[in-house]
Every structure is written in structure tokens, then in C-alpha cells.
Amino acid sequence: MNILSRRSFLSHATRMGLGAALASLTDVPLVLQRALAEGSIGRPGPNGRVRKLLFLFLRGANDGLNTVIPVGDPAYYSSRPHLAIPDDPLQPAARIGPAIFPESGNTAGIYAHPYTLSLGNGFAGLHPSLKFLSPVYNAGDLALIHRVGYPRQSRSHFDSQAYWETGAPSSSGAKDGLLYRAMLESGLANTSPLTGVTIGTSLPMILRGSKAAMMNIGDPTRYGLLSIPNTAAAKAKLSAALEPADRARFAEKRDRDLLELQYRNLSGTLDLFADLKFAEADNTFRDDVATDADTDWANANGGGYFLFPTTNDKNGGWKRASGNRADKYVVPTSSYDYFTRLKTASILLNNTDAIVSGVSIDGWDTHSNQVDDRNTAAGLGAHTGSHAGLLRRVGWTMYALQKYFTKYSSRCHWDDLVVVTLSEFGRTSIENSDGGTDHAEASVMMVAGGGVRGFQPDALGGVKRTGVWNCGGDGDHVVPWVTGPTGSMFRASGRYLQRNTDYRSVLGRIIRDHLGATQPQLDRIIPGYASPEDSLASKGVQSRDNTSVIGEPEVV
Amino acid sequence: MGLVMALVAVPAVFADPGSAPSLSASLQIVDGVERLGLRFNPQPAIEAYELQASPGLGLPFQPVLVGPADFQWTVSLGSEITGLYRVEARGLDADVLWGTTLLHRIAYGPTPDELDRVRQIGPEAYLQEQIGVEEVPETLDVVNASPRWQKVVVTGTGSSSKLYIYMDGAGDAYLDDLRLVTGVGDDGSKPNLLRNGDFEAPLAPDWTLSSNLVSSARSASIVHSGAASLHLVSTEAGESQSSSLFQTITPPLSASQTYTLSYWYWTADQSARLTIRLSGSGISSTHDLSGSQNNPAPLFGKLKSGQATLADLRAWHVLRAVQSPRQLHEVLRQFLENHFVTEFTKTRDYFDGRGYDSPLPERLAVRTEFVENQRWREALLKPGVTFHDLLKISAESPAMIVYLDTVTSRGDGKYVANENYARELCELFCFGVDNGYDQQDIVEISKVWTGWRLELLDAANEFNPLAARSTNYVNPAVTGSALNSNTNVVGVWGFKYRTDRHNNAAKHLFHEWDTSGARLGGKRVPDRFGPPWAGRDYSLTLPARSGNAGMQDGYDTLRHMADQPFTQEYISVKLCRLLVHDGFEHGYDFTDAETSPEEELIHRCMTVWETSAPKGQLRPILQTILRSDLFRGNGGSLQKVKTPLEFAVGTIRALRVPLADGSSSSETDGYGLANFMNRAGRMRLFDRVEPDGYPEDAAGWVSAGTLAERLRFVTSALMPAGMTGKDDAGANTRVNVLGVLQSRLGAEGVRDSGRVADLLLQMLFPAEGKANLEAYRKVAVGFLDTTDGGTASPLSSLTVGSTAHDQRIRGAAALLMSTQRFQEQ
């Protein structure tokens, strides 16, 4: 074992405090990293399970104003003559109660409801393509946080994504990822086979760092050894031969402990992956009810919609609906690759030690064609179109994850999980001449999970607690939405929604109160968390651009 | 019974005196007989362990047992258990150890020939040779001027019975003596399955010409053997049967059988590449006509002419790493690329916004990387090259000017300069994090770089930042603003100094400032540095300057920062981490009593830096590190893990020898490795997003996921062509394992599992020591003497050249390269 000399360990410790960032301690024996770690990230809680995080990065900048819609603000309609979704005359956004879930009925398309879906807080509504968020919202498992951004917001995709992922806005010299630092703080980053894992083409910045190599998987069915020849028998022969080689004793060298440990993790992970059911044939996860009251589909297919639609056959919806309607399926047919990746991420969180997993959805940069041309004549706004298609993925994702981690829960239950959406910035309140919107600033973050402090009804059918932040009528979550184009909510030419929440406060809350970091750990994971002028931990003014923020929203 | 044991180990020949193994003893009863169990821990670099015993104090030790299995012995005891036991460990020769560490660190791993050569000439001579790089001849970038016949040999499966010959563009080639035989290797004795492969008979009916090759005919003027060869004349790129010269082989080939294709071609300086292959995924050979397969020269030509893609640049870099005799030079260039980080994608996006359409932004961005790389290359060839020289090249590089946003930074009028370059100059390029500077210094330094921008200059002015924009137009007749648009100007993008963007005020670097913003005296070097640095005032005041003189701010700053003790420390630590091991720290206190070999080495490097004239000469610092006791001995040997680049290149080199027929036993076209490096931890050469460079240490690269990629890579590299999984390493990454083994063991030796195992262990783990590799040897011999199904099958029972024999030796090599030890360097 590589034993750190007592002298140099103490010299480190006194220089930086014993609970210092593990990242800065070199030569800490691997088995001690866990013991030295503070907090409980990655440690099983009282129910015996580890609390986990799944992030969805919506790359391209999601138009928050058409996601959680400030229906009660007339400027929304005057700024977006083509893109605005009309208020529902029968169930207007001004009503108080639970969120609306419009059942499709026998012949209409799933997303045929052409109005905003009232969230019941008297002000806001969801884009109709997000209808599957309503059941999650009404169960109290969804927080919709509007007006989220950061100081001196960049409108460059590249820079702003980097700031979100490193947790260090305006610091282009940032070297590693926010969730990477969280994994390092857990003490497990170099010892456990899977801590953070993304499913995509390569490891994104949010999990990158030089002291631990997090895993990124492109195709999980590809995760196995090769052999010469490439047959099962030869593979078995190779594995059998590697085993005594891995156990052989050698002299001490600096990296031998790490190699030994990671080889052990490798063979463990290979065995694990061989058992995990990533193949399409095992994609049998379904809703436990007839989804959307679609009894026809349920009867024809033996159950509710498939939670991870990866083929047309597994894409629930009204096959009987006439014509080639895009909304006859619950998710767009172009989204199968995304749901394959989401399925892989979910299976990993549910069946392994992985603490954090993540998937990206591209395509949110809707400078044009945010609205479907056919709708403009009908005055239905961006009810269909590219943005609507993307929102359907997100809506179904939250609904499906709630079902998957409840019905199929193994090592991770919905109550142990938080799902969070990230997006680099929002889009202009005023639409452009191409039927789209341009880069702006604040946008929406969604936080979902069994432990989320969302909607609660009161005994009379009203609202005891809302799940909407920063987009409500008077008296809702501290800062009212000031209506009108010259009001304080829209800055600079009335185009950019003003933030009142810093994304780091949202993530900070989740990392501390859900994942289990201590406050000192959080201060290291998110640089500046402890400084008053950044006002991340509590309500105040962010000094970089003198903007008032609410501090941490109490989402978990 | 008296049990007297002095368990003392006395080193016989150790690379590092004092690392003697100590014995622990236990008494065991085996079959009713008392036995003494002796156990010890393996020591580094040991050739043989020997147990010795002496009957009593002062009496001589005699050898008792040699070579323990698994580092333990049991010894039977007589009626009286007295005696002294010790284990003697004969270490690897100190020079051999030093030589292998050199090959692992200043080279991309050993080749079998290099191992022999360094053993022969000695590590001292090898070190001198590599440091004095300009004395080592190297012509990899030079296209072979005098044409000759060159042989190609490839193996693969018989995926179909149609053989295609074509080129990937217009061009011509001479071919002769095409042979296709069963099995692996062709010594000329097996029947040729092709008809008229020597072209002695008219082409038809054996060969059919498609329309793009219809002018092909036999030639009597350029002939390899016999009276005729094939002169292949291509007017258009070929792809398959209808665009190739092809033959249908009868009787048909078998898809499960391995075959060997060999042929000779006449070298030529042409861009069109030749392909000879079977239909399907079996045997395939594609290469340029430059004279050696996978020659960097044509890629170098493309890079010089500005026509290269990013994939070309990476392939060139990798091919040089594999092939160059100037290995240290290649290692240092990669070090500089990874230290002065620039990002291809950002440069490409910059040119994308300058009015260029695809593929020009990519070509221009590749060119900036190439020019930067070439300038370092030339600088490193000068014996007196200093860190300052290299730093200047980076500052002047358009890629760097774009990457850290200097290109848009303004200091004129009320503009506030962009801090990125200034910060990284302090934090990542010169001083190291929080080492001698603070935020105020970054602000001051940021003003220095305002005005450092780019311009489209005449080629002759590429390195003249005061020259005006080129007025040489593609189409001079164009009117209006389009005349001077970027796409209409003939020129190259280079560093241009814009006087109108510069902050001309005086600047005060490395001063102390009080809380009200008033400037105090200069900063002083902290005490911990000790003499001669401690206490020195290292401030720099740049006077107000205007016009072109403002550019001098930058050069003054570079010259000032390049040789400060902070830079000396930071760069010395970086070099030591690259070359010795990862445990060097920043921030040593050189004045306190406690020290370590690492601290002392850093201090010596800094002293050498300080006292060389001019300061900061690279070669003396390298000499200091590479001759240090830490480097030479077990403290340096095998103490690092290979990065993905080192792993991929090292894999190719480990089994690379020239074979009798002129081919190389281990080849890659360079392109195939980029995918692996990306999957093994997102190592993308020339395109790193974060400015801190790819990690050097193991933790940055070693995880279960990345190890899986490494293991797949070595197996894929060693696979014969056409096997599923070959794509991981690239179809053009080929290793002829039989060829390497035969070159050392001969035809009989490759049937002997023991000798094959010994040779592989020697080539793959030259620094481990024979005695420490017993476990691996056992595993390897077992593998070689077993079928896939697990039944016993001695290697000697297989026919050399058969598919079964070939697969088994490939599998054994892949097995050994999949072990933990092969991850190390």
C-alpha cells in the first residue's frame, strides 16, 4: 500500500485544514479517501439507499418563456404575436388549484389541446407539449423555477454552457466540472467503479477533472472485452487468463494501488454490465396505468405506454388518429436515440453504485421555426414546431422517470432521486422575424424527484404550496412577476427576462440537502458559495451586476 | 528447540542500494513434518531471487534455493532448527534500468531494436544522442526522391473471391509480383492463388479493367521481376468492382481462413493512394506511393500547403511519435502542445466568422496549429534553446491569440482589456497557481497584450507583426468592399500588432498595492526560495509607449516572467512530473531543514536555470533531471502511467521491428488512433477546451471505463484484418506478431511456448525484472498451450503460419498487453 508519509500528510493538512478538498491531497491512500471525506455524498441513507442525481442538459438555450408561460402578463402576448400560446378560456391560468392534465380523448392527438395548461397558481401555464409534467407536478414532485441565470450573463452558447458546467461563471479559466468536484468530495471518485457517468459521445465538462476519470458511455452494449478470435470462447479464455495476472504480486510503485483497484472495478463493471439489461429486447418498462386514459392502446399492447420509447412500436399513442399527425405519438420519432440514452442512464442509476448520471438533448437553439408555419394562420402560436417537439421529450421524461423509479425501483427509488434540467440561457421575450427567438438571459430550471417540495393542495381544492417559483401572482415565492413590458421583469429594451435566482443556488441546495454535502464541501464544490457578495446561499444582491436574488429556493 | 533466525537480506547488485527484501518467517507443519515458511515482498527490477543459509554467525552463506514461486519458500528442517537465512536479490543492471526508463520517458516507449541498441551503446550515449537532437538524422517529412520497388505484405481473411485494385483519384502506379497465399506469411513456397499476378501474361482474361482504369497496361520498362509489370493508370477514384482492375479467384477463398497478400510497387511522389483488397472486410491494403507505408511525408506536404484537415494533423503527429528516431524531440513537442494549450475548434470558429466557407475555416485553423508546432520544432533544434524562446513562440502564435481572447481585447480609450491571456500566463504558463502574482497583476498584465491581433499578410510577412495587410488579390477586378474581403485576399494569417488597440499607459507589474489603490513598492520573492532568489524585487515597470513601440510591452513582459524563480519552479516541477514521477509539489520551502529527493531535484533544476547563460536553457535542465538518482533508479522506473497517446503509440512501438522483406511488423496510418484516444478519456490532440492541458498523472486517465477502452484497443490493434472489433484501433493499424517473434526466435523458436513467452515479457516489461514476472510467464505459457475451449494443446503442435498458431500468439501478446503492468511507463 502506498502510505503517505505522516510528515507530508500533516503538512498538507495544517496548511489547508484537515477537511480540505481531497483533490488537493496527493498520495492519500485510496482506502482513506473515503474515510477522510466529510458529508454523506454517495453514502447510503437511513433507508439503506444512496441519494442520486440525474441531469438533463438542454443544449442550445431553452426558451423558458414558452416553457413555463407567464400567462398573466399581457406583455407575453404583445411580445410574441406568433409564438404565444393562448390562454385556455375554460381553464384559464388565473384559476387556483392543481395543474391541468387534458386527456386526449378518442380521436384527438395527444398534444391536441391548443392552450396553455394552467398550473393553478393563478398566473402561469405550461406549454401544451409539457402535459405529462402535470401528473408529476400534482404529486408534488416537480419544482418549476423561473428566472434562473447568473451575473453578467454570456450569450455565447460555448461560454455559457461552460459556466453552467464548471459552476464558475465568467471564469474562462475554470478547469474542472461542478459535479466532478462533488464526486471528488464524496471520496469515492477513485475507488468506486461508477460515481458519475454520462451517456453520450464524450464526457462533458460538468464531470471532467484531472484527478479522476469519470465514465462516459456511448453504447453500453459495446462495453466488453475483445478477443482474438472474437468469439465467446476466446473471450472467456482471455478473462480467465487475466484473472491470475491481476492477482499477481509486484513491488510497490506509485500507481499500482490505483491500477489494482480500477482493474478490480473493471472486472466488476464488466460482470455488472453483462447482467444489466441494456438491450432493446429488455426494454419492457411500462406505465402502470393506461397512459392518458388511452385504454385502446393499453388493450392492444397489454399495458400503459413504454417509458423509454426507442422504436415506433414502443412509442405510445393513438395509432388510430387519422392522418400523419405529429402528435399521435407520445414522443417525436426523432427522439429514439435520446430515450435510448436516457434508459441507459436510468438503468445505471437504478442498478449500480453510480451517484450522478446525465444526458444531453441538443437542438434548443430555436432562432427560427420555433413555431410550426401551419399554426400561425390559425393563431395557435408555437403549439407545434421544433420547440414543441423538444418539450415533449422533457415532459415525457419526467413522467417516465417517476414511473420507472417507482415501479421498477431497485437500488434507487424516486424518493432518492433528483432530476434537474440545465440550459445555458433563455431566449428573448420579443420574437424575431423568422418565427423564432434569440439569445437572452434567464430561463427555467426544472427539479423533479420524490423528495422535491412541490405543489401541495389545501383541503378546499386550492393551493397550500405551489410548485412554481418566480412566475406567480402576488405573494408567490417572494418575488412577484411585475407585469408589463416596461416593468422590472424585462430588462434592456424589454427583450431579456431578468433573473432573480442564480443557477448555482439551485444546484447548491440540491448538492447539499439532497446529495448530502456539508456546507464547507459545498463551498468548495461551487466556488464563491460562501462569499456574501455573490449572494448564492441566501437572499441578497449579487454585486457583480447589482441584481437582487432570492438565494436558495427550497426545492428539496 | 532453538529457533534462531536472523532474517537479513544483503543486496548483491541492486539498482538502488538499501531496497533489500526482508523475510518474514512462519513455522508450518506439512504432512507431519515441520517446515519453515519464508515469505518476502517483491522488490523492484529483480532478475533473480536466491535463498541462502548459513549454519551460524560468522559462517559463510550458501545458496539453498533459487527462484521462488510467488515470493515464498518452504524449507524442510532438521532436528535442530538453527540457522541464518537471507534472500539475495540480484537486480537488473543499473545501466539497463536507467536505459529502459529513458526509453519510457524521453521516447514513446521502447521498440525491440531500441532496447537492444540502448543496451549496446549504453544509456549515457543514448541520452546524449537524444538531447543533441540535431545530430540525429531524420527525414520522415521528406518524400523519397529516388524511386524504387517497395514491398507490401498484409494478412486478412478471405471475405470474398474478388480482388480489386484501384486508386483514390487520378494517377498511376507500377505493380508487380502480386501473390496471395494461404496462412500467415509467405516465404515463396506456397502456391499463388492469383492468376497472372506477375503480369507475365496479357492482362485479359485473368484481369478485368473497368472504365476508370481502361488505360492500364503491362509495362516492360519498369519491372520488378520477369519481363513485365502492371502499369495501372487511373482517371478517377475507384471503389469496388465496377471501378477497379479486378480478378475473380478460383477456386473461391474461405471466409474463415487467413491469407497473406504481398506485392511490389514502384515508389512515386503522388497524392493518389493505391488500394488492393478483397471485396468485403477481408484483406485490404491502402497506402500512398511514397515508399514506406504510413509515411508522414505526404501529410507534411499537405500541412505545408495548408490543405490538411485536423485528422491529417493528428495522424502526422502520431506517425512521427511512432517512427521518429528523434524521440525526445517528439516528446518535447507534445509537452509544449500540452503546456501552451490552444484549441483548434475555437480557431476554426474564429475563421468561420471571418467570411470563410467550409472547408477553409478548418484548413486555416489547422495551419495555425501546424505553424506553431513547426516553430517549436525548429527552436528545439538549437542547442541553446531557452524556455523564453518557446514562450515567445506561443505568445506570437495566432492560435493562442484567438484561444485566450487577446484577438478582441482592447485597451484604447475607456476599454477594459480581456484578462484571459494574462491570467493563464501567470497561472498556467509561467508561475503556477497563486505563485507570485495576484489579481492586480493580472489586470496590469492584461493591458500589455491589447493590440496583439491577427491579419492576413503576405506570405513573406507572416512573422512580421508590423507589416500591413496583404494587397495581393485573388480577383483584382472585384469592386467595392468585396475586393478587400478576406476570401479575396491572397495571404496567410499571422500575428499583427494594432497600435490603435493598445493601452499605451505605463504599466506596473508585480507591485504591491494598498487598499485604496495606491501603488507601493515592488513585490519581493518569498523567503522560502532561499538564496539567490529570496528577497529580490521582481517588479517591472513598463513606461508609457505609443505607436509600434507599444508592442515592446509584450516582449518585455515575456522576458521578465520567463526567468523568475516562480517560473523556474513551476516549469521544473512540470518537467519532473513529465519525466520522473507525479509526486513533485509546488511550494517547497527550500530553506527549512526537511527535504526530500524531489525537493532537491527541483532546487537543482532551478539553480541550473538560474546559472546558465542565457538563463533557462532547456538542455542543461533536461540533463539534470535525466541524470538524477531519482530518475536513474527505482524511484523513477515504472512510476508513471501512460496517457492515452503514450499508450496507443507505445503499443505500436512495442512490437515494431523491420522485417526482412522491408515491411515493418507494426504499423498504423495514424488516423485510427484518434477515436481510441477520445474514448479513453477525451484526449483530443490540438483541441483541448480547458487551458490547463491534459493531465499527466494516473488519476486523470485510469478508471474502469477508460481501462476497458485500453484493453479493447490493444486487442483490436493485434487482431488480423477483418475481425469484428478491428475498428477500435482502426483497420489500418496492423501488427504482425509472428513476424516480430520470428525475427528474434527463428522458425523453430516460435513453436516453443516458453521461448515465445520469455521474448514477449522481455519486450513488453523490460524494467520489471525476470524474477518478478514469473506469474505473468506462467499465465502466458498456459495461454499459449491451451485451445480457446480450454483444453490442453501445446503450441508446438500447431503449424507455424496456420490461422490457429497465428491467433494464439496474437492472443498471448494481447493478453500481456492487457495486464496492469503494461499501463505503466
Boltz contact constraints between the chains, C-beta under 6 A:
constraints:
  - contact:
      token1: [A, 172]
      token2: [B, 420]
      max_distance: 6.0
  - contact:
      token1: [A, 173]
      token2: [B, 423]
      max_distance: 6.0
  - contact:
      token1: [A, 175]
      token2: [B, 690]
      max_distance: 6.0
  - contact:
      token1: [A, 175]
      token2: [B, 692]
      max_distance: 6.0
  - contact:
      token1: [A, 190]
      token2: [B, 699]
      max_distance: 6.0
  - contact:
      token1: [A, 193]
      token2: [B, 704]
      max_distance: 6.0
  - contact:
      token1: [A, 202]
      token2: [B, 682]
      max_distance: 6.0
  - contact:
      token1: [A, 203]
      token2: [B, 682]
      max_distance: 6.0
  - contact:
      token1: [A, 210]
      token2: [B, 695]
      max_distance: 6.0
  - contact:
      token1: [A, 210]
      token2: [B, 700]
      max_distance: 6.0
  - contact:
      token1: [A, 211]
      token2: [B, 699]
      max_distance: 6.0
  - contact:
      token1: [A, 212]
      token2: [B, 699]
      max_distance: 6.0
  - contact:
      token1: [A, 213]
      token2: [B, 681]
      max_distance: 6.0
  - contact:
      token1: [A, 213]
      token2: [B, 701]
      max_distance: 6.0
  - contact:
      token1: [A, 213]
      token2: [B, 703]
      max_distance: 6.0
  - contact:
      token1: [A, 213]
      token2: [B, 706]
      max_distance: 6.0
  - contact:
      token1: [A, 215]
      token2: [B, 705]
      max_distance: 6.0
  - contact:
      token1: [A, 225]
      token2: [B, 711]
      max_distance: 6.0
  - contact:
      token1: [A, 226]
      token2: [B, 712]
      max_distance: 6.0
  - contact:
      token1: [A, 226]
      token2: [B, 715]
      max_distance: 6.0
  - contact:
      token1: [A, 226]
      token2: [B, 716]
      max_distance: 6.0
  - contact:
      token1: [A, 226]
      token2: [B, 725]
      max_distance: 6.0
  - contact:
      token1: [A, 228]
      token2: [B, 719]
      max_distance: 6.0
  - contact:
      token1: [A, 228]
      token2: [B, 807]
      max_distance: 6.0
  - contact:
      token1: [A, 228]
      token2: [B, 810]
      max_distance: 6.0
  - contact:
      token1: [A, 228]
      token2: [B, 811]
      max_distance: 6.0
  - contact:
      token1: [A, 228]
      token2: [B, 814]
      max_distance: 6.0
  - contact:
      token1: [A, 229]
      token2: [B, 807]
      max_distance: 6.0
  - contact:
      token1: [A, 230]
      token2: [B, 723]
      max_distance: 6.0
  - contact:
      token1: [A, 230]
      token2: [B, 724]
      max_distance: 6.0
  - contact:
      token1: [A, 230]
      token2: [B, 725]
      max_distance: 6.0
  - contact:
      token1: [A, 233]
      token2: [B, 788]
      max_distance: 6.0
  - contact:
      token1: [A, 233]
      token2: [B, 789]
      max_distance: 6.0
  - contact:
      token1: [A, 234]
      token2: [B, 788]
      max_distance: 6.0
  - contact:
      token1: [A, 237]
      token2: [B, 788]
      max_distance: 6.0
  - contact:
      token1: [A, 241]
      token2: [B, 779]
      max_distance: 6.0
  - contact:
      token1: [A, 241]
      token2: [B, 783]
      max_distance: 6.0
  - contact:
      token1: [A, 241]
      token2: [B, 815]
      max_distance: 6.0
  - contact:
      token1: [A, 244]
      token2: [B, 779]
      max_distance: 6.0
  - contact:
      token1: [A, 245]
      token2: [B, 776]
      max_distance: 6.0
  - contact:
      token1: [A, 245]
      token2: [B, 779]
      max_distance: 6.0
  - contact:
      token1: [A, 245]
      token2: [B, 819]
      max_distance: 6.0
  - contact:
      token1: [A, 248]
      token2: [B, 775]
      max_distance: 6.0
  - contact:
      token1: [A, 249]
      token2: [B, 42]
      max_distance: 6.0
  - contact:
      token1: [A, 250]
      token2: [B, 42]
      max_distance: 6.0
  - contact:
      token1: [A, 251]
      token2: [B, 42]
      max_distance: 6.0
  - contact:
      token1: [A, 251]
      token2: [B, 43]
      max_distance: 6.0
  - contact:
      token1: [A, 251]
      token2: [B, 44]
      max_distance: 6.0
  - contact:
      token1: [A, 253]
      token2: [B, 638]
      max_distance: 6.0
  - contact:
      token1: [A, 253]
      token2: [B, 639]
      max_distance: 6.0
  - contact:
      token1: [A, 254]
      token2: [B, 581]
      max_distance: 6.0
  - contact:
      token1: [A, 254]
      token2: [B, 639]
      max_distance: 6.0
  - contact:
      token1: [A, 255]
      token2: [B, 641]
      max_distance: 6.0
  - contact:
      token1: [A, 255]
      token2: [B, 698]
      max_distance: 6.0
  - contact:
      token1: [A, 258]
      token2: [B, 698]
      max_distance: 6.0
  - contact:
      token1: [A, 258]
      token2: [B, 702]
      max_distance: 6.0
  - contact:
      token1: [A, 259]
      token2: [B, 820]
      max_distance: 6.0
  - contact:
      token1: [A, 259]
      token2: [B, 823]
      max_distance: 6.0
  - contact:
      token1: [A, 262]
      token2: [B, 702]
      max_distance: 6.0
  - contact:
      token1: [A, 262]
      token2: [B, 703]
      max_distance: 6.0
  - contact:
      token1: [A, 262]
      token2: [B, 704]
      max_distance: 6.0
  - contact:
      token1: [A, 262]
      token2: [B, 707]
      max_distance: 6.0
  - contact:
      token1: [A, 263]
      token2: [B, 820]
      max_distance: 6.0
  - contact:
      token1: [A, 265]
      token2: [B, 704]
      max_distance: 6.0
  - contact:
      token1: [A, 266]
      token2: [B, 704]
      max_distance: 6.0
  - contact:
      token1: [A, 266]
      token2: [B, 707]
      max_distance: 6.0
  - contact:
      token1: [A, 266]
      token2: [B, 708]
      max_distance: 6.0
  - contact:
      token1: [A, 269]
      token2: [B, 704]
      max_distance: 6.0
